[in-house]
Amino acid sequence: MNEKFKERLKELLEREGLTQKDLAEDVGITEAALSRYMKGNRIPNGENLCNMATALRTTTDYLLGRVDVEEFNKQIDYDDMEGLLARNAKDYTIEQRERLLKIILKN
């Protein structure tokens, strides 16, 4: 599980255009802790894992390698996504809102 987790973490960081520092700040952990996750030395606790999935716009199941890409893509429910965004919009920083708009407008 560690191998798949670290691969997906790296992949998602690249996809989102985030640095390790950005993700660590978004999740509320130290860069050292994130570095240990990136190397596959540790798996984050439940709260940090959930925060990472949120920051990377994915699910904990995908991060942990419990579902593959095709299955993950099939699970996307845009109504659920809209609800998630609406519930959390007040907590987004200006940078996160700008990133989200770029993603939406790109497609």
C-alpha positions as CSV (number, residue, x, y, z in Angstrom):
1,M,0.0,0.0,0.0
2,N,2.8,2.4,0.7
3,E,4.2,2.1,-2.8
4,K,0.9,2.9,-4.5
5,F,0.2,5.7,-2.0
6,K,3.5,7.5,-2.7
7,E,3.1,7.1,-6.5
8,R,-0.4,8.5,-6.4
9,L,0.6,11.3,-4.1
10,K,3.4,12.3,-6.5
11,E,1.0,12.0,-9.5
12,L,-1.7,14.2,-7.9
13,L,0.8,16.8,-6.8
14,E,1.9,17.2,-10.4
15,R,-1.6,17.2,-11.7
16,E,-2.6,19.9,-9.3
17,G,0.5,21.9,-9.9
18,L,1.3,21.9,-6.2
19,T,4.6,21.8,-4.4
20,Q,5.2,19.7,-1.3
21,K,5.3,22.9,0.6
22,D,1.9,23.9,-0.8
23,L,0.3,20.6,0.1
24,A,1.8,20.6,3.6
25,E,0.4,24.0,4.3
26,D,-3.1,23.0,2.8
27,V,-3.2,19.9,5.0
28,G,-1.7,21.5,8.1
29,I,1.3,19.3,8.5
30,T,5.0,19.9,8.4
31,E,7.0,19.5,5.2
32,A,9.1,16.8,7.0
33,A,5.9,14.8,7.6
34,L,4.9,15.1,4.0
35,S,8.4,14.1,2.9
36,R,8.0,10.9,4.9
37,Y,4.7,10.2,3.1
38,M,6.3,10.9,-0.2
39,K,9.1,8.5,0.4
40,G,6.6,5.8,1.5
41,N,8.0,5.6,5.0
42,R,4.7,6.4,6.6
43,I,1.0,6.6,5.9
44,P,-0.9,9.7,7.3
45,N,-3.5,9.3,10.0
46,G,-7.1,9.4,9.0
47,E,-7.6,13.2,9.5
48,N,-4.5,14.1,7.5
49,L,-5.4,11.5,4.8
50,C,-8.8,13.1,4.4
51,N,-7.3,16.6,4.3
52,M,-4.8,15.4,1.7
53,A,-7.6,13.9,-0.5
54,T,-9.5,17.2,-0.2
55,A,-6.5,19.3,-1.1
56,L,-5.7,17.1,-4.1
57,R,-9.3,16.8,-5.3
58,T,-9.5,13.1,-5.0
59,T,-10.7,10.4,-2.5
60,T,-8.9,8.6,0.2
61,D,-9.7,5.3,-1.6
62,Y,-7.9,6.5,-4.7
63,L,-4.9,7.8,-2.7
64,L,-4.6,4.5,-0.9
65,G,-4.8,2.5,-4.1
66,R,-8.1,0.9,-3.3
67,V,-9.6,1.9,-6.6
68,D,-8.0,2.3,-10.0
69,V,-8.2,5.4,-12.3
70,E,-11.0,4.0,-14.4
71,E,-13.1,3.1,-11.4
72,F,-12.3,6.4,-9.8
73,N,-13.4,8.3,-12.9
74,K,-16.7,6.4,-13.0
75,Q,-17.4,7.4,-9.4
76,I,-17.5,11.1,-10.1
77,D,-21.0,12.4,-9.5
78,Y,-21.2,16.0,-10.5
79,D,-24.2,16.7,-8.2
80,D,-22.2,15.4,-5.3
81,M,-19.2,17.5,-6.4
82,E,-21.3,20.6,-6.6
83,G,-22.6,20.0,-3.1
84,L,-19.1,19.5,-1.8
85,L,-17.9,22.7,-3.3
86,A,-20.9,24.6,-2.0
87,R,-20.4,23.3,1.5
88,N,-16.6,24.1,1.6
89,A,-16.4,27.3,-0.5
90,K,-16.4,29.6,2.5
91,D,-13.2,27.8,3.7
92,Y,-11.3,28.2,0.4
93,T,-8.5,30.7,0.2
94,I,-8.4,33.1,-2.7
95,E,-5.6,31.0,-4.3
96,Q,-7.7,27.8,-4.0
97,R,-10.7,29.6,-5.5
98,E,-8.5,30.8,-8.4
99,R,-7.1,27.3,-9.0
100,L,-10.6,25.9,-9.0
101,L,-11.8,28.5,-11.5
102,K,-8.9,27.7,-13.8
103,I,-9.7,24.0,-13.7
104,I,-13.4,24.6,-14.4
105,L,-12.7,27.1,-17.3
106,K,-10.0,24.9,-18.8
107,N,-12.5,22.2,-19.7
